[in-house]
């Protein structure tokens, strides 16, 4: 009898992300790579506007994309929300994404659109060097703040740099590809091999470097410019540099192949690609909207102030496994 009660209690209490309710509902399931607070705000707004409830799981890019691909024959989520282009290409090539071209994407820049409609960029991502102004001045009196990627290789900075783990974060993988594509493979790996021993911490979350700079735990870090602009505008001792020869990419949204809630998923994509949603996101995280009709948050850094290389996201996706394997050898 106890066993039966235990099983029944477990069934009643089962409220995991994948769900186990016998009653079919229209709750949209989202795998979100963007920050939890931003995910919550945007999902709540979507529910308020459409009446469609949303359940989300927030985790790192690598974790969610791998999960999505492993579930492709039995999808547990409807939406992949966030993540750089190369990761969406991996999911697409694994057969895990559905093609959907939203009417809201009309007029979007070409770099935000996939050729087959399997993903669409909703905000622009650019990398930069951040620094805690107070800690840097105390640790390195009279030393100039790094202005280029090569300036980070100064031996004096050993232990004072924070860089996200490329095996978990799309932010750091973008940084690795930035160096490989701006310098070429041989010189790029020389650069990364020199930098790695200088890094004091490799957290998994792409948001960690900006936070650790804000709390004054490190002097220098590599992060998205919009995140550092946000901390600076909020009054933290953080400033940033947009080094020449950087990469630009887009945060993308996609529908999973054979999504359990396909109609609701399409409405969510339409909403995220709208000017309204992107202005809300820009207001929260200082990103540059991909929708040309959306207004930019005051204090955001604009693309005309950044020197970008011609970044090949397709090549980055094709090389991902080999590049991460080599990176693991360097760090170990």
ZAKENU-909185 format. One record per residue (C-alpha): y, z, x; residue number from 1. Coordinates in nm, 3 decimals. Layout:
<sites>
+---------+---------+---------+-----+
!       v !       w !       u ! seq !
+---------+---------+---------+-----+
!       Y !       Z !       X ! NUM !
...
+---------+---------+---------+-----+
</sites>
This chain:
<sites>
+---------+---------+---------+-----+
!       v !       w !       u ! seq !
+---------+---------+---------+-----+
!   0.000 !   0.000 !   0.000 !   1 !
!   0.237 !   0.085 !   0.283 !   2 !
!   0.181 !  -0.254 !   0.439 !   3 !
!   0.268 !  -0.430 !   0.114 !   4 !
!   0.586 !  -0.226 !   0.075 !   5 !
!   0.683 !  -0.296 !   0.434 !   6 !
!   0.639 !  -0.669 !   0.388 !   7 !
!   0.834 !  -0.667 !   0.062 !   8 !
!   1.116 !  -0.468 !   0.222 !   9 !
!   1.129 !  -0.709 !   0.512 !  10 !
!   1.152 !  -1.005 !   0.277 !  11 !
!   1.433 !  -0.846 !   0.078 !  12 !
!   1.623 !  -0.753 !   0.394 !  13 !
!   1.585 !  -1.095 !   0.554 !  14 !
!   1.939 !  -1.219 !   0.593 !  15 !
!   1.907 !  -1.395 !   0.926 !  16 !
!   2.114 !  -1.706 !   0.999 !  17 !
!   1.833 !  -1.945 !   0.909 !  18 !
!   1.795 !  -1.768 !   0.576 !  19 !
!   1.482 !  -1.690 !   0.385 !  20 !
!   1.606 !  -1.663 !   0.029 !  21 !
!   1.390 !  -1.836 !  -0.226 !  22 !
!   1.702 !  -1.935 !  -0.417 !  23 !
!   1.863 !  -2.249 !  -0.282 !  24 !
!   2.240 !  -2.221 !  -0.252 !  25 !
!   2.522 !  -2.426 !  -0.105 !  26 !
!   2.607 !  -2.192 !   0.183 !  27 !
!   2.711 !  -2.402 !   0.480 !  28 !
!   2.550 !  -2.301 !   0.810 !  29 !
!   2.764 !  -2.351 !   1.121 !  30 !
!   2.683 !  -2.323 !   1.491 !  31 !
!   3.023 !  -2.243 !   1.640 !  32 !
!   3.126 !  -2.271 !   2.003 !  33 !
!   3.492 !  -2.185 !   1.948 !  34 !
!   3.609 !  -1.823 !   1.952 !  35 !
!   3.474 !  -1.591 !   1.687 !  36 !
!   3.815 !  -1.492 !   1.549 !  37 !
!   3.918 !  -1.858 !   1.519 !  38 !
!   3.585 !  -1.949 !   1.360 !  39 !
!   3.628 !  -1.674 !   1.104 !  40 !
!   3.982 !  -1.777 !   1.011 !  41 !
!   3.900 !  -2.147 !   0.975 !  42 !
!   3.577 !  -2.085 !   0.781 !  43 !
!   3.752 !  -1.844 !   0.545 !  44 !
!   4.024 !  -2.102 !   0.482 !  45 !
!   3.762 !  -2.370 !   0.413 !  46 !
!   3.588 !  -2.142 !   0.162 !  47 !
!   3.918 !  -2.058 !  -0.003 !  48 !
!   4.003 !  -2.427 !  -0.045 !  49 !
!   3.659 !  -2.554 !  -0.150 !  50 !
!   3.468 !  -2.256 !  -0.287 !  51 !
!   3.186 !  -2.332 !  -0.043 !  52 !
!   3.061 !  -2.020 !   0.138 !  53 !
!   3.008 !  -2.043 !   0.514 !  54 !
!   2.770 !  -1.857 !   0.742 !  55 !
!   2.820 !  -1.906 !   1.115 !  56 !
!   2.655 !  -1.820 !   1.444 !  57 !
!   2.886 !  -1.795 !   1.745 !  58 !
!   2.742 !  -1.847 !   2.095 !  59 !
!   2.797 !  -2.042 !   2.417 !  60 !
!   2.783 !  -2.421 !   2.429 !  61 !
!   2.460 !  -2.447 !   2.625 !  62 !
!   2.279 !  -2.198 !   2.403 !  63 !
!   2.378 !  -2.361 !   2.074 !  64 !
!   2.326 !  -2.721 !   2.185 !  65 !
!   1.980 !  -2.638 !   2.321 !  66 !
!   1.901 !  -2.454 !   2.000 !  67 !
!   2.020 !  -2.747 !   1.790 !  68 !
!   1.803 !  -2.992 !   1.983 !  69 !
!   1.496 !  -2.771 !   1.961 !  70 !
!   1.543 !  -2.747 !   1.584 !  71 !
!   1.599 !  -3.117 !   1.523 !  72 !
!   1.275 !  -3.159 !   1.324 !  73 !
!   1.356 !  -2.854 !   1.113 !  74 !
!   1.736 !  -2.809 !   1.122 !  75 !
!   1.861 !  -2.458 !   1.058 !  76 !
!   2.232 !  -2.541 !   1.083 !  77 !
!   2.449 !  -2.805 !   0.919 !  78 !
!   2.735 !  -2.820 !   1.167 !  79 !
!   2.793 !  -2.805 !   1.543 !  80 !
!   3.154 !  -2.687 !   1.571 !  81 !
!   3.312 !  -2.720 !   1.916 !  82 !
!   3.185 !  -2.819 !   2.258 !  83 !
!   3.292 !  -3.094 !   2.496 !  84 !
!   3.193 !  -3.458 !   2.453 !  85 !
!   2.912 !  -3.456 !   2.710 !  86 !
!   2.722 !  -3.189 !   2.514 !  87 !
!   2.753 !  -3.380 !   2.189 !  88 !
!   2.624 !  -3.688 !   2.368 !  89 !
!   2.319 !  -3.489 !   2.476 !  90 !
!   2.257 !  -3.374 !   2.119 !  91 !
!   2.306 !  -3.726 !   1.988 !  92 !
!   2.068 !  -3.881 !   2.240 !  93 !
!   1.810 !  -3.617 !   2.147 !  94 !
!   1.832 !  -3.737 !   1.786 !  95 !
!   1.989 !  -3.413 !   1.662 !  96 !
!   2.313 !  -3.550 !   1.513 !  97 !
!   2.395 !  -3.737 !   1.192 !  98 !
!   2.640 !  -4.027 !   1.180 !  99 !
!   2.944 !  -3.964 !   0.961 ! 100 !
!   3.286 !  -4.128 !   0.984 ! 101 !
!   3.540 !  -3.921 !   0.796 ! 102 !
!   3.838 !  -4.084 !   0.630 ! 103 !
!   4.045 !  -3.808 !   0.794 ! 104 !
!   3.976 !  -3.964 !   1.137 ! 105 !
!   4.180 !  -4.276 !   1.053 ! 106 !
!   4.450 !  -4.319 !   1.316 ! 107 !
!   4.284 !  -4.087 !   1.564 ! 108 !
!   4.311 !  -4.174 !   1.936 ! 109 !
!   4.012 !  -4.367 !   2.068 ! 110 !
!   3.912 !  -4.090 !   2.310 ! 111 !
!   3.842 !  -3.858 !   2.015 ! 112 !
!   3.603 !  -4.097 !   1.840 ! 113 !
!   3.236 !  -4.167 !   1.908 ! 114 !
!   3.114 !  -4.525 !   1.887 ! 115 !
!   2.855 !  -4.442 !   1.620 ! 116 !
!   3.026 !  -4.166 !   1.424 ! 117 !
!   2.792 !  -3.891 !   1.542 ! 118 !
!   3.079 !  -3.669 !   1.659 ! 119 !
!   3.459 !  -3.657 !   1.643 ! 120 !
!   3.705 !  -3.473 !   1.864 ! 121 !
!   3.944 !  -3.238 !   1.687 ! 122 !
!   4.147 !  -3.095 !   1.978 ! 123 !
!   4.223 !  -3.186 !   2.338 ! 124 !
!   4.092 !  -2.973 !   2.626 ! 125 !
!   4.241 !  -2.968 !   2.977 ! 126 !
!   4.154 !  -2.748 !   3.272 ! 127 !
!   4.388 !  -2.556 !   3.497 ! 128 !
!   4.423 !  -2.271 !   3.745 ! 129 !
!   4.534 !  -1.940 !   3.600 ! 130 !
!   4.652 !  -1.631 !   3.781 ! 131 !
!   4.749 !  -1.275 !   3.706 ! 132 !
!   5.106 !  -1.260 !   3.834 ! 133 !
!   5.105 !  -0.887 !   3.914 ! 134 !
!   4.764 !  -0.871 !   4.083 ! 135 !
!   4.818 !  -1.191 !   4.283 ! 136 !
!   5.150 !  -1.062 !   4.419 ! 137 !
!   4.988 !  -0.730 !   4.516 ! 138 !
!   4.677 !  -0.882 !   4.672 ! 139 !
!   4.843 !  -1.176 !   4.846 ! 140 !
!   5.205 !  -1.091 !   4.933 ! 141 !
!   5.391 !  -1.394 !   5.058 ! 142 !
!   5.103 !  -1.631 !   4.972 ! 143 !
!   5.182 !  -1.929 !   4.751 ! 144 !
!   4.992 !  -1.960 !   4.425 ! 145 !
!   4.735 !  -2.246 !   4.438 ! 146 !
!   4.888 !  -2.566 !   4.307 ! 147 !
!   4.588 !  -2.798 !   4.355 ! 148 !
!   4.211 !  -2.767 !   4.318 ! 149 !
!   4.177 !  -2.781 !   4.695 ! 150 !
!   4.413 !  -2.483 !   4.734 ! 151 !
!   4.143 !  -2.263 !   4.575 ! 152 !
!   3.929 !  -2.299 !   4.888 ! 153 !
!   4.145 !  -2.055 !   5.084 ! 154 !
!   3.910 !  -1.791 !   5.235 ! 155 !
!   4.164 !  -1.520 !   5.155 ! 156 !
!   4.082 !  -1.558 !   4.785 ! 157 !
!   3.717 !  -1.456 !   4.829 ! 158 !
!   3.608 !  -1.226 !   4.545 ! 159 !
!   3.933 !  -1.275 !   4.354 ! 160 !
!   3.832 !  -1.591 !   4.165 ! 161 !
!   3.655 !  -1.595 !   3.829 ! 162 !
!   3.475 !  -1.912 !   3.715 ! 163 !
!   3.248 !  -1.953 !   3.416 ! 164 !
!   2.878 !  -2.027 !   3.468 ! 165 !
!   2.828 !  -2.406 !   3.429 ! 166 !
!   2.472 !  -2.355 !   3.306 ! 167 !
!   2.598 !  -2.173 !   2.998 ! 168 !
!   2.951 !  -2.299 !   2.943 ! 169 !
!   3.092 !  -2.645 !   2.877 ! 170 !
!   3.420 !  -2.525 !   3.031 ! 171 !
!   3.264 !  -2.472 !   3.373 ! 172 !
!   3.050 !  -2.785 !   3.354 ! 173 !
!   3.369 !  -2.979 !   3.291 ! 174 !
!   3.515 !  -2.819 !   3.603 ! 175 !
!   3.209 !  -2.917 !   3.810 ! 176 !
!   3.235 !  -3.275 !   3.684 ! 177 !
!   3.609 !  -3.270 !   3.755 ! 178 !
!   3.536 !  -3.216 !   4.124 ! 179 !
!   3.245 !  -3.462 !   4.140 ! 180 !
!   3.441 !  -3.737 !   3.968 ! 181 !
!   3.771 !  -3.689 !   4.150 ! 182 !
!   3.612 !  -3.660 !   4.497 ! 183 !
!   3.285 !  -3.852 !   4.466 ! 184 !
!   2.940 !  -3.694 !   4.476 ! 185 !
!   2.919 !  -3.607 !   4.848 ! 186 !
!   3.267 !  -3.464 !   4.890 ! 187 !
!   3.249 !  -3.311 !   4.543 ! 188 !
!   2.939 !  -3.111 !   4.633 ! 189 !
!   3.098 !  -3.010 !   4.962 ! 190 !
!   3.391 !  -2.874 !   4.760 ! 191 !
!   3.170 !  -2.683 !   4.516 ! 192 !
!   2.952 !  -2.545 !   4.796 ! 193 !
!   3.264 !  -2.411 !   4.966 ! 194 !
!   3.411 !  -2.265 !   4.648 ! 195 !
!   3.101 !  -2.091 !   4.509 ! 196 !
!   3.087 !  -1.810 !   4.772 ! 197 !
!   3.453 !  -1.731 !   4.702 ! 198 !
!   3.391 !  -1.666 !   4.331 ! 199 !
!   3.367 !  -1.301 !   4.235 ! 200 !
!   3.206 !  -1.351 !   3.894 ! 201 !
!   3.038 !  -1.626 !   3.691 ! 202 !
!   3.051 !  -1.508 !   3.326 ! 203 !
!   2.872 !  -1.714 !   3.062 ! 204 !
!   3.156 !  -1.739 !   2.811 ! 205 !
!   3.424 !  -2.004 !   2.858 ! 206 !
!   3.685 !  -1.762 !   2.725 ! 207 !
!   3.604 !  -1.494 !   2.986 ! 208 !
!   3.820 !  -1.612 !   3.282 ! 209 !
!   4.143 !  -1.609 !   3.081 ! 210 !
!   4.058 !  -1.266 !   2.938 ! 211 !
!   3.972 !  -1.123 !   3.281 ! 212 !
!   4.299 !  -1.256 !   3.418 ! 213 !
!   4.484 !  -1.101 !   3.126 ! 214 !
!   4.330 !  -0.758 !   3.192 ! 215 !
!   4.411 !  -0.788 !   3.562 ! 216 !
!   4.051 !  -0.778 !   3.687 ! 217 !
!   4.093 !  -1.094 !   3.896 ! 218 !
!   4.382 !  -1.272 !   4.063 ! 219 !
!   4.270 !  -1.630 !   3.999 ! 220 !
!   4.055 !  -1.815 !   3.750 ! 221 !
!   3.964 !  -2.158 !   3.618 ! 222 !
!   4.005 !  -2.198 !   3.244 ! 223 !
!   4.139 !  -2.423 !   2.974 ! 224 !
!   4.518 !  -2.445 !   2.990 ! 225 !
!   4.558 !  -2.367 !   2.621 ! 226 !
!   4.382 !  -2.032 !   2.662 ! 227 !
!   4.608 !  -1.928 !   2.948 ! 228 !
!   4.916 !  -2.049 !   2.759 ! 229 !
!   4.809 !  -1.824 !   2.472 ! 230 !
!   4.778 !  -1.514 !   2.692 ! 231 !
!   5.108 !  -1.586 !   2.862 ! 232 !
!   5.288 !  -1.628 !   2.529 ! 233 !
!   5.139 !  -1.300 !   2.409 ! 234 !
!   5.304 !  -1.115 !   2.697 ! 235 !
!   5.016 !  -1.072 !   2.942 ! 236 !
!   5.080 !  -1.097 !   3.318 ! 237 !
!   4.928 !  -1.445 !   3.317 ! 238 !
!   5.064 !  -1.778 !   3.430 ! 239 !
!   4.899 !  -2.109 !   3.504 ! 240 !
!   4.918 !  -2.432 !   3.700 ! 241 !
!   4.811 !  -2.777 !   3.584 ! 242 !
!   4.668 !  -2.920 !   3.910 ! 243 !
!   4.689 !  -3.293 !   3.970 ! 244 !
!   4.370 !  -3.495 !   3.927 ! 245 !
!   4.230 !  -3.282 !   3.643 ! 246 !
!   4.003 !  -3.377 !   3.353 ! 247 !
!   4.082 !  -3.402 !   2.987 ! 248 !
!   3.823 !  -3.392 !   2.711 ! 249 !
!   3.799 !  -3.305 !   2.343 ! 250 !
!   3.636 !  -3.026 !   2.145 ! 251 !
!   3.408 !  -3.205 !   1.898 ! 252 !
!   3.252 !  -3.148 !   1.559 ! 253 !
!   2.926 !  -3.302 !   1.436 ! 254 !
!   2.678 !  -3.284 !   1.149 ! 255 !
!   2.318 !  -3.206 !   1.235 ! 256 !
!   2.055 !  -3.471 !   1.161 ! 257 !
!   1.914 !  -3.420 !   0.810 ! 258 !
!   2.145 !  -3.124 !   0.754 ! 259 !
!   2.015 !  -2.902 !   0.470 ! 260 !
!   2.361 !  -2.905 !   0.309 ! 261 !
!   2.478 !  -3.258 !   0.383 ! 262 !
!   2.748 !  -3.285 !   0.113 ! 263 !
!   2.902 !  -2.953 !   0.214 ! 264 !
!   2.881 !  -3.048 !   0.583 ! 265 !
!   3.079 !  -3.368 !   0.524 ! 266 !
!   3.348 !  -3.170 !   0.342 ! 267 !
!   3.369 !  -2.930 !   0.635 ! 268 !
!   3.413 !  -3.217 !   0.882 ! 269 !
!   3.683 !  -3.368 !   0.659 ! 270 !
!   3.859 !  -3.033 !   0.655 ! 271 !
!   3.844 !  -2.976 !   1.033 ! 272 !
!   3.979 !  -3.324 !   1.101 ! 273 !
!   4.273 !  -3.272 !   0.863 ! 274 !
!   4.623 !  -3.203 !   0.995 ! 275 !
!   4.629 !  -2.874 !   0.804 ! 276 !
!   4.320 !  -2.728 !   0.973 ! 277 !
!   4.425 !  -2.846 !   1.318 ! 278 !
!   4.768 !  -2.691 !   1.283 ! 279 !
!   4.598 !  -2.364 !   1.191 ! 280 !
!   4.372 !  -2.391 !   1.499 ! 281 !
!   4.664 !  -2.482 !   1.725 ! 282 !
!   4.853 !  -2.183 !   1.591 ! 283 !
!   4.560 !  -1.960 !   1.685 ! 284 !
!   4.457 !  -2.102 !   2.022 ! 285 !
!   4.744 !  -2.327 !   2.144 ! 286 !
!   4.523 !  -2.635 !   2.161 ! 287 !
!   4.655 !  -2.990 !   2.130 ! 288 !
!   4.542 !  -3.136 !   1.794 ! 289 !
!   4.363 !  -3.471 !   1.798 ! 290 !
!   4.508 !  -3.555 !   1.458 ! 291 !
!   4.835 !  -3.737 !   1.533 ! 292 !
!   4.990 !  -3.595 !   1.215 ! 293 !
!   4.933 !  -3.232 !   1.315 ! 294 !
!   5.217 !  -3.031 !   1.467 ! 295 !
!   5.172 !  -2.863 !   1.804 ! 296 !
!   5.206 !  -2.486 !   1.843 ! 297 !
!   5.526 !  -2.385 !   2.025 ! 298 !
!   5.438 !  -2.279 !   2.380 ! 299 !
!   5.149 !  -2.523 !   2.413 ! 300 !
!   5.132 !  -2.746 !   2.719 ! 301 !
!   5.154 !  -3.115 !   2.634 ! 302 !
!   4.948 !  -3.400 !   2.778 ! 303 !
!   5.252 !  -3.569 !   2.932 ! 304 !
!   5.275 !  -3.276 !   3.177 ! 305 !
!   4.919 !  -3.319 !   3.306 ! 306 !
!   4.786 !  -3.562 !   3.567 ! 307 !
!   4.439 !  -3.664 !   3.443 ! 308 !
!   4.161 !  -3.861 !   3.609 ! 309 !
!   3.970 !  -4.127 !   3.417 ! 310 !
!   3.695 !  -3.889 !   3.311 ! 311 !
!   3.354 !  -4.041 !   3.230 ! 312 !
!   3.195 !  -3.810 !   2.969 ! 313 !
!   2.892 !  -4.039 !   2.932 ! 314 !
!   2.818 !  -4.009 !   3.304 ! 315 !
!   2.865 !  -3.632 !   3.281 ! 316 !
!   2.604 !  -3.618 !   3.005 ! 317 !
!   2.357 !  -3.835 !   3.196 ! 318 !
!   2.390 !  -3.624 !   3.511 ! 319 !
!   2.385 !  -3.285 !   3.344 ! 320 !
!   2.027 !  -3.181 !   3.423 ! 321 !
!   2.042 !  -3.292 !   3.787 ! 322 !
!   2.389 !  -3.149 !   3.843 ! 323 !
!   2.302 !  -2.808 !   3.699 ! 324 !
!   1.984 !  -2.793 !   3.906 ! 325 !
!   2.182 !  -2.858 !   4.223 ! 326 !
!   2.446 !  -2.605 !   4.117 ! 327 !
!   2.174 !  -2.340 !   4.075 ! 328 !
!   2.061 !  -2.404 !   4.433 ! 329 !
!   2.416 !  -2.355 !   4.560 ! 330 !
!   2.478 !  -2.029 !   4.375 ! 331 !
!   2.140 !  -1.881 !   4.464 ! 332 !
+---------+---------+---------+-----+
</sites>
